[in-house]
Amino acid sequence: MRLRPPDWPLPRPDAIHHIVEDFLTDWTAPNAHILPLRRFLENCLSTDLRNFFAESCFLFAFTHQKLPPSCQQGYVRMQGLVGSQELRHHAVQAGLLQDYT
């Protein structure tokens, strides 16, 4: 870019992500900032960037040819999400896991 002449037009981007920025912005707001950014990156990378439990990664491994990155980095390398009884109970109530008890 430094070697281009000053009047050289920049290439048009394939995608643009706009965010609101001011000193009051809560950058950790899940629906306002994290979810739109994750969806933008998923669209650009053509992959699923969500985190999954080991049980879900196990099902993905047998039903899909390509695993999501969180399953590739965690489950396949035997580093799955550390669970607790409370986390499992919450996942069952949310319909993310089946209750085997």
C-alpha positions as CSV (number, residue, x, y, z in Angstrom):
1,M,0.0,0.0,0.0
2,R,2.9,2.4,0.7
3,L,4.1,2.1,-2.9
4,R,0.8,3.0,-4.5
5,P,0.3,6.5,-5.9
6,P,-1.7,8.9,-3.7
7,D,-4.7,8.9,-6.1
8,W,-4.9,5.1,-6.4
9,P,-8.3,3.9,-5.3
10,L,-8.5,1.2,-2.7
11,P,-10.1,-2.1,-3.6
12,R,-13.7,-2.6,-2.7
13,P,-14.2,-4.9,0.3
14,D,-16.2,-8.0,0.0
15,A,-17.9,-7.4,3.4
16,I,-18.0,-4.6,6.0
17,H,-18.8,-4.8,9.7
18,H,-20.0,-1.5,11.3
19,I,-19.8,-1.0,15.0
20,V,-20.9,1.8,17.3
21,E,-18.0,3.3,19.2
22,D,-18.1,5.8,22.0
23,F,-16.8,5.8,25.5
24,L,-20.0,4.4,27.0
25,T,-20.1,1.4,24.7
26,D,-20.3,-2.0,26.5
27,W,-18.1,-4.1,24.3
28,T,-19.1,-7.3,26.1
29,A,-22.8,-6.9,25.3
30,P,-23.7,-10.3,23.8
31,N,-26.5,-9.2,21.5
32,A,-25.2,-5.8,20.6
33,H,-21.5,-6.5,19.8
34,I,-20.4,-10.1,20.3
35,L,-23.1,-11.8,18.3
36,P,-22.9,-9.5,15.2
37,L,-19.1,-9.7,15.2
38,R,-19.2,-13.5,15.4
39,R,-21.7,-13.8,12.6
40,F,-19.7,-11.4,10.4
41,L,-16.5,-13.5,11.0
42,E,-18.4,-16.7,10.5
43,N,-19.7,-15.4,7.1
44,C,-16.2,-14.3,6.1
45,L,-14.5,-17.5,7.1
46,S,-17.4,-19.8,6.1
47,T,-17.2,-21.7,9.4
48,D,-19.1,-22.0,12.7
49,L,-17.2,-20.1,15.6
50,R,-19.5,-21.2,18.4
51,N,-18.1,-23.2,21.4
52,F,-19.6,-26.7,21.8
53,F,-19.7,-29.3,24.6
54,A,-17.8,-32.5,24.1
55,E,-21.1,-34.4,23.5
56,S,-22.0,-32.1,20.6
57,C,-18.4,-32.4,19.2
58,F,-18.7,-36.2,19.4
59,L,-22.0,-36.1,17.3
60,F,-20.4,-33.6,14.9
61,A,-17.4,-36.0,14.4
62,F,-19.8,-38.8,13.3
63,T,-22.3,-36.7,11.3
64,H,-20.2,-34.0,9.5
65,Q,-17.1,-34.1,7.4
66,K,-15.8,-30.8,8.7
67,L,-15.7,-30.0,12.5
68,P,-16.2,-26.5,13.9
69,P,-12.9,-24.9,15.0
70,S,-13.8,-25.2,18.7
71,C,-14.2,-29.0,18.3
72,Q,-11.0,-29.3,16.3
73,Q,-9.0,-27.4,18.9
74,G,-10.7,-28.7,22.0
75,Y,-12.5,-32.1,21.6
76,V,-10.2,-33.7,19.1
77,R,-7.1,-32.7,21.2
78,M,-8.8,-34.0,24.3
79,Q,-9.3,-30.6,25.9
80,G,-13.1,-30.3,25.9
81,L,-15.0,-27.8,28.0
82,V,-14.6,-28.3,31.7
83,G,-18.1,-29.0,33.0
84,S,-19.8,-29.0,36.3
85,Q,-23.1,-30.4,37.6
86,E,-24.6,-26.9,37.5
87,L,-23.5,-26.3,33.9
88,R,-24.8,-29.6,32.8
89,H,-28.2,-29.0,34.5
90,H,-28.4,-25.6,32.8
91,A,-27.6,-27.2,29.4
92,V,-30.3,-29.8,29.9
93,Q,-32.9,-27.2,30.8
94,A,-31.9,-25.1,27.7
95,G,-32.3,-28.2,25.5
96,L,-28.6,-28.4,24.5
97,L,-28.0,-31.8,26.1
98,Q,-30.1,-34.8,26.9
99,D,-30.8,-35.8,30.5
100,Y,-29.6,-39.4,30.9
101,T,-30.4,-39.6,34.7
